Amino acid sequence: MPPARVSLREHALAERRPEGGRRAKPYRHSRPVFDRQVRVHSEYVRRLVSDRQLKPAMTALYGIDLILRLIATEAEIDRIDQAIDARLLEISEALGEELEVLRAQLALHHLTEVRPRYTGVQNLRIEVSSPHIGAYTNLIVELDQLMIAIDTLWLSGLISNQEHVDRAIQWRDRLGLVGQAFIALHRAAYEEADRRGQREAVDQAEPHVVLTVIGEDAETLSESCSQPG
């Protein structure tokens, strides 16, 4: 007869169960991760980093995954995973559609090969330890590309100062709101863990840093923002 399946939650709790009056050392899982380097060019994406919105959002995604596997049933995990997937897909599709519109404008004015030089590029190191963190990382890159297109149109005199600012703030805030939703969901999951008597197990889980700001540098590009003659 095959051995009974042990869930991640049961395994984690067993590792923390006192034995002989002493607490067992927490088990350290060997997690698969991608180490991804991301360069942020545009000011408004940099502000998401400097305002400490990106790191809490990505850490929340990691925390949600951790807590769910300690306290939730398979059905609950699937339901919440699907809700996160839908939110990530929604904003990704919106960014993609807007970027297509902007690139069509650039093509109309022969600016497809033109992009600004940015004076303070920010370098990030992201540990992609779940598909959701990978998808959120892609959103950062997509938003930065969208902002570059907006900046190019503005510097080329094709949109006004006010439209430039309004568009940039609109898309920065849209991604920021998605991040805030994940932070709120993480908080709710933690509170639910507390209600189910699993707060200690969650608190003792391995701390994890998802996003690290490496530093800043000035990017040098050969492209000019002026329209080619």
N, C-alpha and C positions, 0 to 999 in steps of 0.2 A: 504494500500500500504506500503511495507516494507521501512524503511529509506534507503536513498542512502548510499552506502559504502564510507567511508572516508579513503583515503590512509594514510600510515604512513607519507608521505611527506606533505600532506595537514594538517594532525594533528599537525606535528611538526611546520609548518609555522604558523598555527592558534595560537599555544601556545606562539609564539614569536611576534605576531602582536601587535603593540602599541595600547593601549586602554585608552582613557581619558588622553593622553599625557604621559602615563607611560608604560614602557615595562612590559609585563606579565612575571611572573616567569617561566623559562623553565620547561616543564613537565619532570618528572623523571620516566622513564619506569621501571617496575619491570622485570628484565631480568633473565631467567633461566641460571644458570652456574654450571659447575662442578669445584670444587677445586681439582687440581691434584698435588700430590707431585712427583717430578722426581729426581732421583739421577744420576748424570753424573760421570762416572768413568774415561773414557779415556782422555788423554791429548788433543787430537785434537778436541774432542767435547767441552771440557772446553774452548779451544781457540775460538770456535765459540761464546761462551758466553762472554768471556773476551774481544773479539774484537768488542763486541756490534753489532753482526750480528743477533743473534737469537731474541732479544727483538724488534728491529725495524721491523723485518720481521713479527713477530706475531702481533705487534701493527698495522702494515700495513694491515694485513688481517682483523682485526677488523675495521679499518678505511674505507677500501674498502666497507665492508658490510654496514656501517653507511651511507657513502656518496651515495651509489647506491640507498638506500631506501629514500633518500631525493631528488635526482635529476633524477633518471633513470626510464624508462618505464619497465613494466614487461618483455618485450622481451629483453631489454638491460641487465636487471638483470640476466635473464636466460642464455644469451650468455656468460657473464663474469663469472658467477658461473660455467658453464660447462668448460670454459677454465682453471679456477683455479683447478677444480676437475681433469681435465686431467693431469695437471702438477704435482699435488700431487700424483696421481696414477702412473704416469710414474716413478718417482723417488722411490716410495715405491716398485714397482715391481722390479726395478733394484737392490735396496738394498736387497730385499728378495732372488733374484736369486744368488747374490754374497754370501750372508750368507749361502745359501745351499751348494755352492761350498766349502766354508771354513769349514763348519761343516763336510762335507764328508772327507776333509783332516784330521780334528781332529779325526774323527772316525777311519780312517785308521791307525792312530798312537795311538789309545786307549787314547785319550785326551778329550773325550766328557764331562767327569765329572771334568775336570781340568780348573781352571781359575786363573789369577793373583790376588794378593792383590794390591790394588791401594792406594798410600800414601796420596792422597789429593782428596777425593770425594767431588763433589760440589752438593749442594742441591738447587733445584729450586721449586718455587711454581708457578703453571700456572693456570690461570683462563680460563677455556674452555667455552667461551661464544658463540661459533659457531662451526658447524661441520668442517669448514676449520681449525680452530685453534686446534680442537681435532686431525685432521689428521696430522697437522704439528707437534704436540706434539708426536704423534706416530713415526714420522720420526726421531725425536731426539733420542728416545729410540732405534729404529732400528739401527741407525747409531752407537750408543754407543755399542750395542751388536756386531755389525760387527767389530768395533775397538777392542773389547775385544778378539774376535776370532783371529784377525791379531796379536795382542800382544802375545797371547798364542802360536801361531805358531812360532813367532820370538824368544820368550824366550826359546822355546823348540829346537831351532836350525834348524827349518825346512824351514825358509826363511831367506835371507840375510838381513843385516842392510839396504842396499839400497832399497831392495824390500819392507821392512817394512815401511820405510819412504815414498816411492813412493805411495804405496797403501793407506796409511793413508791420505796423502795430497790429493790424487785423490778424495776420497770419501768425505772428509771434504769440498773440493772446489765444488763438485757437489751439495751438500745441500746448501752451501753458495750461489751459483748462483741462485738456486731456490728462496731463500730468497730475493736476490737482485731484481729478476724479480717482486716479490710481492711489494717490496718497490717502484719500478718504476711505477707499475700499480697504487699504491695508490697516488703517486705524480700526475700522469696523471688524475686520478679521481678528485683530489682536483682542478687542473687547469680547468677541465671541469665544476666543480661546480662554480668556479669563473666566467667563461664565461657565465654561465646560470643565473648569479646574485644570487647564493645561497651560496656564501662564508660566509656570516654572519651567516646563519643558521648552516653551518658546524662548524664554529669556536665556536659557542655557545653550541654545543653538549657536553654532559657530558664527561669529560676526563676519560680515562680508562687505567689502567695499567694491561697488560696481563701477563707479566712474571716478577717475582721477584727472585733475587738471595738471598737465605736465609743465606747461609754460607758454610763453608768447614769443613770436618772432615776426619780423617784417618779411612779407612774401615778395619775391621779385619775379615779375612776369614780363615777357616781351610784348604782350598784347597792350594796345592802347585803347582807351575808352572813346577816343574820337572816331567818328565815322571815317572809314577808309576812303580816300579820294580816287 
